[in-house]
Amino acid sequence: MSARTFTAADRRARLGRRHRLAERGTDVTAVTEDLVVLHATDPATVYLSVAARLASPSIDAVASALYEERSVARILAMRRTLFIVPVAHLPVVERSSTDAVAVVERQRLEGFLADSGIDDPTAWLAEAATEVIEALDGGGAQARQITALVPRLATKIPMGAGTKWAATAGATSRVLGVLANEGVLIRGQPAGQWTGRQYTWHLRRRWLGESEPAPDSVTAEAASTELVRRWLRTFGPAAFDDLKWWTGWRVRQLRAAVADLDVVEVDLDGRPGLVLGDDLGDDPTPEPWVALLPSLDPTPMGWKERDWYLGPHRGPLFDRSGNIGPTVWADGRIVGGWSQRPDGEIVTRLLEDDVDSGTRDRIDAEVSRLQAVLGDTVVKPSFPTPLQRELSA
């Protein structure tokens, strides 16, 4: 029996439906669950990724889920990347991914501390953790406020020795990051606007309270299997290399997780791929749709092999490190890019010649929709791309 073939058109139909772009949702947490996680390196990406997928988008709805309902949380996970994760799924993401990141980050920080002349970095970190916990016992604080309460955090540590990025910096951000990775702290609301990056830090047990699942509710092995299952349900069918890139895991861990699932090998227009055994059917082609997605959106960043939705547009839309900028989508493929001028006006450029008038009208309507969400706020991506730079000039 020959392998089931999934064409680019088949995959685009799935993308539109399963990524909530063709059929928008009504709830921030549910949208996050549908996408498995949201990229959060750029704070604005979270808001704009959700806005593109909500029937009634608003900045306040996302902020409420993050900081009032606290149904989603910001953690470091796969590929040492910051993500927004549904609180109910924290054990799956953390046991499969964050725990390994935490070990590496602690070792790296202890190395920096040793290089700064501290004889016993492990003891130094234990004392720092105790002092930070005491400092935050009365409520959240920003990094500079914590440093004032825990002076040892001002210790200068060398980083990037032997590289062109060599520098010294205070230990605060590294220490707080390690404690967050280990489940002691959590990043709360940023100071200033919703696009801000200076987070308020909180004791995680107090921030999440009774809503936090027991950390030992799932084993590392079961968590890895469950994360792969969730990813395949949203992003499958896909190549093994796509899954390896997205998770950032060692091959042994990934193969073990895949082996515990009912997975079928399929043909992706001439390339081998994987899909869940109960997910071999076709998704109905949705009604025509368009979307304006922000930089680092989870959809374009979901696969390593992107030709089936990106086409020949990698050059203008990605930076040199592989980070994608703001994109214009139509019916499951990227057809252009967008940016904002200094006054906040959204501007687009189409990169495909076959965009019909109906699609152009839908793009114009989507621009107006997003403009209403943004108002006069100007979002500046952390990783500018050639097209984004040109359009924003």
Backbone hydrogen bonds in HBPLUS format (Angstrom, degrees):
<---DONOR---> <-ACCEPTOR-->    atom                        ^
c    i                          cat <-CA-CA->   ^        H-A-AA   ^      H-
h    n   atom  resd res      DA  || num        DHA   H-A  angle D-A-AA Bond
n    s   type  num  typ     dist DA aas  dist angle  dist       angle   num
A0267-ASP N   A0004-ARG O   2.78 MM 263  5.99 170.7  1.78 153.2 156.3     1
A0006-PHE N   A0267-ASP O   2.79 MM 261  6.13 164.1  1.82 173.4 175.7     2
A0011-ARG N   A0007-THR O   3.09 MM   4  6.42 160.3  2.13 151.6 156.2     3
A0012-ARG N   A0008-ALA O   2.88 MM   4  6.09 149.5  1.97 147.6 156.4     4
A0013-ALA N   A0009-ALA O   3.06 MM   4  6.26 150.9  2.15 144.9 151.5     5
A0014-ARG N   A0010-ASP O   3.20 MM   4  6.53 157.2  2.26 144.8 150.6     6
A0015-LEU N   A0011-ARG O   2.89 MM   4  6.12 160.7  1.93 146.7 152.5     7
A0016-GLY N   A0012-ARG O   3.01 MM   4  6.20 165.3  2.03 149.2 151.8     8
A0017-ARG N   A0013-ALA O   3.27 MM   4  6.50 162.5  2.31 147.3 151.0     9
A0018-ARG N   A0014-ARG O   2.74 MM   4  5.71 165.3  1.76 166.2 169.6    10
A0019-HIS N   A0015-LEU O   3.00 MM   4  5.48 147.3  2.10 140.2 145.7    11
A0021-LEU N   A0016-GLY O   3.10 MM   5  5.08 145.1  2.22 147.1 155.2    12
A0022-ALA N   A0016-GLY O   2.78 MM   6  4.81 159.0  1.82 139.3 132.7    13
A0020-ARG N   A0017-ARG O   3.28 MM   3  5.44 159.6  2.33 108.8 110.6    14
A0025-GLY N   A0053-ARG O   2.75 MM  28  6.09 153.6  1.82 171.7 162.5    15
A0055-ALA N   A0025-GLY O   2.83 MM  30  5.84 159.8  1.87 174.6 167.5    16
A0031-VAL N   A0027-ASP O   3.04 MM   4  6.23 157.8  2.09 150.1 156.1    17
A0032-THR N   A0028-VAL O   3.02 MM   4  6.29 158.6  2.07 149.8 155.6    18
A0033-GLU N   A0029-THR O   2.93 MM   4  6.22 155.4  1.99 148.1 154.8    19
A0034-ASP N   A0030-ALA O   2.94 MM   4  6.21 153.2  2.01 146.8 154.1    20
A0035-LEU N   A0031-VAL O   3.17 MM   4  6.48 142.6  2.32 144.7 153.8    21
A0035-LEU N   A0032-THR O   3.17 MM   3  5.23 127.1  2.46  96.6 109.6    22
A0036-VAL N   A0033-GLU O   3.11 MM   3  4.84 157.5  2.16 100.9 107.8    23
A0038-LEU N   A0084-ILE O   3.01 MM  46  4.94 157.3  2.07 138.9 145.8    24
A0084-ILE N   A0038-LEU O   2.78 MM  46  4.94 152.2  1.86 141.5 150.6    25
A0040-ALA N   A0082-LEU O   2.84 MM  42  5.15 153.9  1.91 147.1 138.2    26
A0045-THR N   A0042-ASP O   2.99 MM   3  5.39 135.6  2.20 110.3 122.4    27
A0048-LEU N   A0044-ALA O   2.98 MM   4  6.24 168.2  2.00 162.6 166.1    28
A0049-SER N   A0045-THR O   2.76 MM   4  5.72 155.6  1.82 152.8 159.0    29
A0050-VAL N   A0046-VAL O   3.17 MM   4  6.30 161.6  2.20 145.8 150.3    30
A0051-ALA N   A0047-TYR O   2.87 MM   4  6.03 157.6  1.92 143.9 151.3    31
A0052-ALA N   A0048-LEU O   3.09 MM   4  6.12 150.7  2.18 139.7 145.3    32
A0053-ARG N   A0050-VAL O   2.84 MM   3  5.20 150.4  1.93 110.6 120.5    33
A0063-ALA N   A0059-ILE O   3.06 MM   4  6.34 167.8  2.07 156.8 160.5    34
A0064-SER N   A0060-ASP O   2.86 MM   4  5.96 152.1  1.93 147.1 154.6    35
A0065-ALA N   A0061-ALA O   3.19 MM   4  6.42 156.6  2.25 140.8 145.9    36
A0066-LEU N   A0062-VAL O   3.04 MM   4  6.30 153.7  2.12 150.1 157.7    37
A0067-TYR N   A0063-ALA O   2.82 MM   4  5.84 168.6  1.84 155.9 158.8    38
A0068-GLU N   A0064-SER O   2.92 MM   4  4.79 149.6  2.02 125.3 132.3    39
A0069-GLU N   A0064-SER O   2.74 MM   5  5.92 158.4  1.78 152.5 160.2    40
A0070-ARG N   A0065-ALA O   3.02 MM   5  5.38 112.0  2.50 111.8 128.7    41
A0071-SER N   A0065-ALA O   3.03 MM   6  5.60 136.8  2.22 146.5 159.0    42
A0087-VAL N   A0071-SER O   2.86 MM  16  5.43 171.5  1.87 131.3 134.2    43
A0073-ALA N   A0085-VAL O   2.84 MM  12  5.38 156.8  1.89 146.8 153.1    44
A0085-VAL N   A0073-ALA O   2.81 MM  12  5.38 161.6  1.84 154.9 159.5    45
A0075-ILE N   A0083-PHE O   2.92 MM   8  5.57 154.9  1.99 156.7 164.2    46
A0083-PHE N   A0075-ILE O   2.80 MM   8  5.57 169.4  1.81 164.8 166.5    47
A0077-ALA N   A0081-THR O   2.90 MM   4  5.63 162.9  1.93 152.2 155.3    48
A0080-ARG N   A0077-ALA O   2.99 MM   3  5.40 130.2  2.25 150.2 143.9    49
A0081-THR N   A0078-MET O   3.05 MM   3  5.82 145.6  2.18 120.9 127.4    50
A0089-HIS N   A0086-PRO O   2.83 MM   3  5.37 148.8  1.93 116.4 126.1    51
A0090-LEU N   A0087-VAL O   3.15 MM   3  5.19 170.2  2.16 109.4 112.0    52
A0092-VAL N   A0089-HIS O   3.12 MM   3  5.43 121.0  2.48 106.0 119.9    53
A0093-VAL N   A0089-HIS O   3.24 MM   4  6.58 165.5  2.27 161.2 164.2    54
A0094-GLU N   A0090-LEU O   2.81 MM   4  5.84 169.6  1.82 164.9 168.5    55
A0095-ARG N   A0091-PRO O   2.89 MM   4  5.66 162.1  1.92 139.7 145.8    56
A0096-SER N   A0092-VAL O   3.24 MM   4  6.04 149.7  2.34 133.1 141.4    57
A0097-SER N   A0093-VAL O   2.93 MM   4  5.73 143.4  2.07 138.8 148.2    58
A0098-THR N   A0093-VAL O   3.36 MM   5  6.65 157.4  2.41 131.5 138.0    59
A0099-ASP N   A0094-GLU O   2.88 MM   5  5.75 159.8  1.92 161.0 155.2    60
A0101-VAL N   A0097-SER O   3.27 MM   4  6.57 158.5  2.31 149.2 155.6    61
A0102-ALA N   A0098-THR O   2.76 MM   4  5.98 155.5  1.82 157.7 164.9    62
A0103-VAL N   A0099-ASP O   3.21 MM   4  6.51 152.4  2.29 145.0 150.3    63
A0104-VAL N   A0100-ALA O   3.31 MM   4  6.59 166.2  2.33 148.8 151.3    64
A0105-GLU N   A0101-VAL O   2.89 MM   4  6.08 166.3  1.91 159.0 163.1    65
A0106-ARG N   A0102-ALA O   2.95 MM   4  6.05 155.6  2.01 146.5 152.7    66
A0107-GLN N   A0103-VAL O   3.04 MM   4  6.24 164.2  2.07 149.2 153.7    67
A0108-ARG N   A0104-VAL O   2.88 MM   4  6.10 156.2  1.94 148.9 156.0    68
A0109-LEU N   A0105-GLU O   2.95 MM   4  6.12 160.6  1.99 144.6 149.6    69
A0110-GLU N   A0106-ARG O   2.88 MM   4  6.10 164.0  1.91 155.1 159.5    70
A0111-GLY N   A0107-GLN O   3.01 MM   4  6.21 146.4  2.12 141.4 150.5    71
A0112-PHE N   A0108-ARG O   3.00 MM   4  6.38 152.7  2.07 147.4 154.6    72
A0113-LEU N   A0109-LEU O   2.87 MM   4  6.17 159.5  1.91 155.0 160.7    73
A0114-ALA N   A0110-GLU O   2.93 MM   4  6.11 154.4  2.00 142.8 149.6    74
A0115-ASP N   A0111-GLY O   2.96 MM   4  6.20 154.3  2.02 145.7 152.9    75
A0116-SER N   A0112-PHE O   3.04 MM   4  6.33 128.2  2.32 137.4 151.0    76
A0116-SER N   A0113-LEU O   3.09 MM   3  5.04 133.4  2.31  92.9 106.1    77
A0118-ILE N   A0113-LEU O   3.17 MM   5  5.69 161.4  2.20 153.5 148.2    78
A0117-GLY N   A0114-ALA O   3.03 MM   3  5.29 162.0  2.06 109.0 114.1    79
A0124-TRP N   A0120-ASP O   3.00 MM   4  6.24 162.0  2.03 155.6 161.5    80
A0125-LEU N   A0121-PRO O   2.88 MM   4  6.04 160.1  1.92 149.8 153.9    81
A0126-ALA N   A0122-THR O   3.04 MM   4  6.27 153.4  2.11 144.0 151.5    82
A0127-GLU N   A0123-ALA O   2.99 MM   4  6.24 159.5  2.03 152.5 157.1    83
A0128-ALA N   A0124-TRP O   2.92 MM   4  6.15 155.7  1.98 146.0 153.7    84
A0129-ALA N   A0125-LEU O   2.84 MM   4  6.02 158.4  1.89 150.0 155.2    85
A0130-THR N   A0126-ALA O   3.12 MM   4  6.37 159.1  2.17 144.7 149.5    86
A0131-GLU N   A0127-GLU O   3.05 MM   4  6.30 160.3  2.09 149.7 154.8    87
A0132-VAL N   A0128-ALA O   2.86 MM   4  6.10 155.8  1.92 153.7 160.5    88
A0133-ILE N   A0129-ALA O   2.97 MM   4  6.14 164.9  1.99 152.3 156.2    89
A0134-GLU N   A0130-THR O   3.06 MM   4  6.28 156.6  2.12 144.6 151.0    90
A0135-ALA N   A0131-GLU O   2.91 MM   4  6.10 151.4  1.99 142.3 150.7    91
A0136-LEU N   A0132-VAL O   3.00 MM   4  6.23 142.8  2.14 149.1 158.2    92
A0137-ASP N   A0134-GLU O   3.29 MM   3  5.14 161.7  2.33 100.3 105.4    93
A0139-GLY N   A0136-LEU O   3.09 MM   3  5.18 158.3  2.14 105.6 112.5    94
A0141-ALA N   A0201-TRP O   3.06 MM  60  5.42 148.1  2.16 141.0 149.4    95
A0201-TRP N   A0141-ALA O   2.78 MM  60  5.42 169.7  1.79 144.4 142.4    96
A0145-GLN N   A0142-GLN O   3.04 MM   3  5.30 121.1  2.40 102.9 117.8    97
A0146-ILE N   A0142-GLN O   2.95 MM   4  6.28 152.3  2.03 154.7 163.7    98
A0147-THR N   A0143-ALA O   2.93 MM   4  6.20 156.2  1.98 152.7 159.2    99
A0148-ALA N   A0144-ARG O   3.16 MM   4  6.37 148.8  2.26 137.2 144.7   100
A0149-LEU N   A0145-GLN O   3.21 MM   4  6.52 140.7  2.38 137.7 147.5   101
A0149-LEU N   A0146-ILE O   3.03 MM   3  5.07 124.6  2.35  95.7 110.3   102
A0150-VAL N   A0146-ILE O   2.76 MM   4  5.96 137.4  1.94 148.0 161.6   103
A0153-LEU N   A0150-VAL O   2.98 MM   3  5.95 164.4  2.00 133.0 137.0   104
A0154-ALA N   A0151-PRO O   2.94 MM   3  5.65 165.2  1.96 122.2 127.1   105
A0155-THR N   A0152-ARG O   3.05 MM   3  5.61 164.7  2.07 116.6 120.3   106
A0171-ALA N   A0153-LEU O   2.96 MM  18  5.11 121.4  2.32 144.5 159.1   107
A0171-ALA N   A0155-THR O   3.03 MM  16  5.71 122.6  2.37 142.7 157.5   108
A0157-ILE N   A0169-ALA O   2.85 MM  12  5.60 166.1  1.87 152.1 153.4   109
A0169-ALA N   A0157-ILE O   3.08 MM  12  5.60 153.0  2.16 143.2 149.1   110
A0159-MET N   A0167-ALA O   2.78 MM   8  5.52 162.9  1.81 169.9 170.8   111
A0167-ALA N   A0159-MET O   2.97 MM   8  5.52 152.5  2.04 155.8 161.7   112
A0163-THR N   A0160-GLY O   3.05 MM   3  5.59 149.8  2.14 144.9 142.6   113
A0166-ALA N   A0163-THR O   3.21 MM   3  5.46 159.3  2.25 114.4 114.3   114
A0175-VAL N   A0171-ALA O   2.93 MM   4  6.03 167.2  1.94 167.6 171.8   115
A0176-LEU N   A0172-THR O   2.90 MM   4  6.09 174.3  1.90 165.4 166.9   116
A0177-GLY N   A0173-SER O   2.93 MM   4  5.96 153.5  2.00 140.2 148.1   117
A0178-VAL N   A0174-ARG O   2.97 MM   4  6.19 158.4  2.02 148.6 153.7   118
A0179-LEU N   A0175-VAL O   3.00 MM   4  6.27 164.4  2.03 154.2 158.2   119
A0180-ALA N   A0176-LEU O   2.93 MM   4  6.15 145.7  2.05 143.6 153.3   120
A0181-ASN N   A0177-GLY O   2.90 MM   4  6.16 159.7  1.94 150.4 155.9   121
A0182-GLU N   A0178-VAL O   3.04 MM   4  6.27 140.8  2.20 143.5 154.0   122
A0184-VAL N   A0179-LEU O   2.87 MM   5  5.25 154.3  1.93 169.8 161.4   123
A0185-LEU N   A0179-LEU O   3.32 MM   6  5.67 156.7  2.38 105.5 108.9   124
A0183-GLY N   A0180-ALA O   3.00 MM   3  5.12 163.9  2.03 110.6 113.3   125
A0204-ARG N   A0184-VAL O   2.95 MM  20  5.65 167.8  1.97 132.9 136.2   126
A0186-ILE N   A0202-HIS O   2.94 MM  16  5.44 138.2  2.12 147.5 154.3   127
A0202-HIS N   A0186-ILE O   3.03 MM  16  5.44 158.3  2.08 155.1 161.8   128
A0188-GLY N   A0200-THR O   2.58 MM  12  4.97 158.4  1.62 167.0 172.2   129
A0200-THR N   A0189-GLN O   3.09 MM  11  5.62 135.5  2.29 120.0 131.1   130
A0191-ALA N   A0198-GLN O   2.97 MM   7  5.82 152.6  2.05 147.3 151.2   131
A0196-GLY N   A0193-GLN O   3.02 MM   3  5.44 164.4  2.05 116.3 119.3   132
A0206-ARG N   A0203-LEU O   3.12 MM   3  5.56 131.8  2.37 107.4 119.3   133
A0207-TRP N   A0203-LEU O   2.99 MM   4  6.21 160.8  2.02 155.3 161.6   134
A0208-LEU N   A0204-ARG O   2.99 MM   4  6.01 177.6  1.99 160.0 159.7   135
A0209-GLY N   A0205-ARG O   3.02 MM   4  5.38 135.4  2.23 115.9 129.1   136
A0211-SER N   A0208-LEU O   3.16 MM   3  5.66 144.4  2.30 141.0 137.7   137
A0212-GLU N   A0209-GLY O   3.38 MM   3  6.12 168.4  2.39 117.9 120.8   138
A0217-SER N   A0214-ALA O   3.02 MM   3  5.30 148.1  2.12 124.9 122.6   139
A0223-ALA N   A0219-THR O   2.84 MM   4  5.94 154.5  1.90 149.0 156.9   140
A0224-SER N   A0220-ALA O   2.97 MM   4  6.14 154.0  2.03 144.2 150.4   141
A0225-THR N   A0221-GLU O   3.13 MM   4  6.41 161.2  2.17 148.4 152.9   142
A0226-GLU N   A0222-ALA O   2.95 MM   4  6.15 160.0  1.99 147.7 153.2   143
A0227-LEU N   A0223-ALA O   2.91 MM   4  6.10 157.1  1.96 150.7 156.5   144
A0228-VAL N   A0224-SER O   3.11 MM   4  6.31 161.3  2.15 148.7 153.3   145
A0229-ARG N   A0225-THR O   2.97 MM   4  6.22 154.6  2.03 145.9 153.6   146
A0230-ARG N   A0226-GLU O   2.95 MM   4  6.19 163.3  1.98 150.5 154.2   147
A0231-TRP N   A0227-LEU O   2.92 MM   4  6.12 160.7  1.96 148.1 153.9   148
A0232-LEU N   A0228-VAL O   2.88 MM   4  6.06 167.0  1.90 154.5 157.4   149
A0233-ARG N   A0229-ARG O   3.01 MM   4  6.18 151.0  2.10 147.2 155.2   150
A0234-THR N   A0230-ARG O   3.21 MM   4  6.49 145.2  2.33 144.2 152.3   151
A0234-THR N   A0231-TRP O   3.12 MM   3  5.29 125.8  2.43  98.8 112.1   152
A0235-PHE N   A0231-TRP O   2.64 MM   4  5.67 173.4  1.65 167.4 169.7   153
A0236-GLY N   A0232-LEU O   2.79 MM   4  4.29 138.6  1.96 114.2 121.7   154
A0238-ALA N   A0274-LEU O   3.04 MM  36  5.45 149.4  2.14 143.4 150.6   155
A0274-LEU N   A0238-ALA O   2.70 MM  36  5.45 153.3  1.77 145.0 150.5   156
A0242-ASP N   A0239-ALA O   3.00 MM   3  5.16 129.8  2.26 100.0 113.3   157
A0243-LEU N   A0239-ALA O   3.29 MM   4  6.73 157.3  2.35 151.1 155.5   158
A0244-LYS N   A0240-PHE O   2.87 MM   4  6.15 156.2  1.93 151.2 158.9   159
A0245-TRP N   A0241-ASP O   2.92 MM   4  5.98 157.9  1.97 140.9 146.6   160
A0246-TRP N   A0242-ASP O   2.95 MM   4  6.16 164.1  1.97 150.9 155.3   161
A0247-THR N   A0243-LEU O   3.02 MM   4  6.11 167.0  2.04 150.2 153.5   162
A0248-GLY N   A0244-LYS O   2.88 MM   4  5.70 152.3  1.96 141.5 150.3   163
A0254-LEU N   A0250-ARG O   3.15 MM   4  6.45 164.2  2.18 155.9 160.5   164
A0255-ARG N   A0251-VAL O   2.80 MM   4  5.95 169.5  1.81 161.1 163.6   165
A0256-ALA N   A0252-ARG O   3.07 MM   4  6.18 158.3  2.12 146.3 152.1   166
A0257-ALA N   A0253-GLN O   3.09 MM   4  6.30 154.1  2.16 144.2 151.0   167
A0258-VAL N   A0254-LEU O   2.95 MM   4  6.20 164.0  1.97 156.5 160.4   168
A0259-ALA N   A0255-ARG O   2.90 MM   4  6.00 155.1  1.97 146.0 153.2   169
A0260-ASP N   A0257-ALA O   3.26 MM   3  5.41 138.9  2.44  98.5 109.1   170
A0261-LEU N   A0258-VAL O   3.02 MM   3  5.39 163.2  2.05 114.6 119.0   171
A0277-GLY N   A0262-ASP O   2.69 MM  15  5.26 164.6  1.71 149.6 145.0   172
A0264-VAL N   A0275-VAL O   2.77 MM  11  5.42 172.5  1.78 170.0 171.4   173
A0275-VAL N   A0264-VAL O   3.01 MM  11  5.42 141.7  2.16 147.0 158.3   174
A0266-VAL N   A0273-GLY O   2.88 MM   7  5.03 161.6  1.91 126.0 131.2   175
A0273-GLY N   A0266-VAL O   2.83 MM   7  5.03 145.7  1.95 149.4 147.4   176
A0268-LEU N   A0271-ARG O   2.58 MM   3  4.82 169.9  1.59 158.9 160.4   177
A0271-ARG N   A0268-LEU O   3.24 MM   3  4.82 153.4  2.32  94.2 102.2   178
A0279-ASP N   A0276-LEU O   2.93 MM   3  5.21 154.8  1.99 123.3 123.4   179
A0331-ASP N   A0289-TRP O   2.99 MM  42  5.40 152.0  2.07 142.4 151.4   180
A0291-ALA N   A0329-TRP O   3.10 MM  38  5.07 148.6  2.20 126.6 129.4   181
A0329-TRP N   A0291-ALA O   2.82 MM  38  5.07 167.8  1.83 160.7 162.9   182
A0293-LEU N   A0327-THR O   2.91 MM  34  5.31 149.2  2.01 153.2 159.7   183
A0327-THR N   A0293-LEU O   2.91 MM  34  5.31 153.3  1.98 144.8 153.7   184
A0297-ASP N   A0294-PRO O   3.26 MM   3  5.53 137.4  2.45 136.6 129.8   185
A0296-LEU N   A0324-ILE O   3.07 MM  28  5.49 143.9  2.20 131.0 141.3   186
A0301-MET N   A0297-ASP O   3.26 MM   4  6.27 149.6  2.36 150.9 159.6   187
A0302-GLY N   A0299-THR O   3.08 MM   3  5.19 159.5  2.12 114.9 116.1   188
A0309-TYR N   A0306-ARG O   3.09 MM   3  5.86 162.2  2.12 125.4 130.3   189
A0310-LEU N   A0306-ARG O   2.75 MM   4  5.53 150.3  1.83 160.4 166.7   190
A0311-GLY N   A0307-ASP O   3.02 MM   4  4.77 155.9  2.08 116.8 123.8   191
A0334-ILE N   A0309-TYR O   2.75 MM  25  5.90 172.6  1.75 168.2 165.6   192
A0318-PHE N   A0314-ARG O   3.01 MM   4  5.68 135.7  2.21 162.5 161.6   193
A0387-LEU N   A0316-PRO O   2.98 MM  71  5.01 164.8  2.01 142.5 140.8   194
A0325-GLY N   A0317-LEU O   2.80 MM   8  5.51 155.5  1.86 169.1 171.7   195
A0319-ASP N   A0323-ASN O   2.91 MM   4  5.45 152.9  1.99 145.3 153.2   196
A0322-GLY N   A0319-ASP O   3.18 MM   3  5.58 167.6  2.20 114.9 117.7   197
A0328-VAL N   A0336-GLY O   2.77 MM   8  4.76 167.0  1.78 121.5 119.3   198
A0335-VAL N   A0328-VAL O   2.80 MM   7  5.73 160.6  1.84 152.7 159.5   199
A0330-ALA N   A0333-ARG O   2.91 MM   3  5.62 158.8  1.95 160.5 166.8   200
A0333-ARG N   A0330-ALA O   3.32 MM   3  5.62 150.5  2.41 109.2 117.1   201
A0351-LEU N   A0335-VAL O   2.62 MM  16  5.48 166.6  1.64 140.9 145.9   202
A0337-GLY N   A0349-ARG O   2.97 MM  12  5.55 151.5  2.05 152.4 158.9   203
A0349-ARG N   A0337-GLY O   2.91 MM  12  5.55 149.5  2.00 159.2 159.4   204
A0339-SER N   A0347-VAL O   2.93 MM   8  5.54 149.7  2.02 156.5 164.4   205
A0347-VAL N   A0339-SER O   2.90 MM   8  5.54 163.0  1.93 146.5 151.6   206
A0341-ARG N   A0345-GLU O   2.83 MM   4  5.30 155.2  1.90 148.3 155.5   207
A0344-GLY N   A0341-ARG O   2.79 MM   3  5.29 165.4  1.81 126.3 129.4   208
A0360-ARG N   A0356-ASP O   3.00 MM   4  6.33 156.8  2.06 150.7 158.0   209
A0361-ASP N   A0357-SER O   2.93 MM   4  6.17 151.5  2.01 146.9 154.1   210
A0362-ARG N   A0358-GLY O   3.05 MM   4  6.37 152.2  2.13 142.3 149.8   211
A0363-ILE N   A0359-THR O   2.87 MM   4  6.17 150.5  1.96 149.5 158.0   212
A0364-ASP N   A0360-ARG O   2.96 MM   4  6.24 158.1  2.01 147.3 152.6   213
A0365-ALA N   A0361-ASP O   2.98 MM   4  6.27 152.9  2.06 145.2 152.7   214
A0366-GLU N   A0362-ARG O   2.92 MM   4  6.16 148.3  2.02 142.3 151.3   215
A0367-VAL N   A0363-ILE O   2.87 MM   4  6.17 149.0  1.96 150.2 158.8   216
A0368-SER N   A0364-ASP O   3.11 MM   4  6.41 159.2  2.16 146.0 150.6   217
A0369-ARG N   A0365-ALA O   2.96 MM   4  6.22 151.7  2.05 142.4 150.7   218
A0370-LEU N   A0366-GLU O   2.93 MM   4  6.14 164.0  1.95 151.3 154.2   219
A0371-GLN N   A0367-VAL O   2.82 MM   4  5.96 155.2  1.88 149.3 157.3   220
A0372-ALA N   A0368-SER O   3.08 MM   4  6.26 147.1  2.19 142.2 149.3   221
A0373-VAL N   A0369-ARG O   3.31 MM   4  6.67 143.4  2.45 137.1 146.6   222
A0373-VAL N   A0370-LEU O   3.01 MM   3  5.01 120.5  2.38  94.3 109.7   223
A0374-LEU N   A0370-LEU O   2.93 MM   4  6.23 161.7  1.96 158.1 162.2   224
A0375-GLY N   A0371-GLN O   2.86 MM   4  5.79 155.1  1.92 146.6 153.2   225
A0377-THR N   A0374-LEU O   3.06 MM   3  5.41 162.8  2.09 134.1 134.5   226
A0389-ARG N   A0385-THR O   2.90 MM   4  6.08 163.9  1.93 165.8 170.0   227
A0390-GLU N   A0386-PRO O   3.09 MM   4  6.29 159.9  2.13 146.0 151.4   228
A0391-LEU N   A0387-LEU O   2.87 MM   4  6.08 165.6  1.89 157.2 160.4   229
A0392-SER N   A0388-GLN O   3.04 MM   4  6.07 149.6  2.14 145.1 152.5   230
A0393-ALA N   A0390-GLU O   3.39 MM   3  5.46 152.3  2.47  98.8 106.6   231
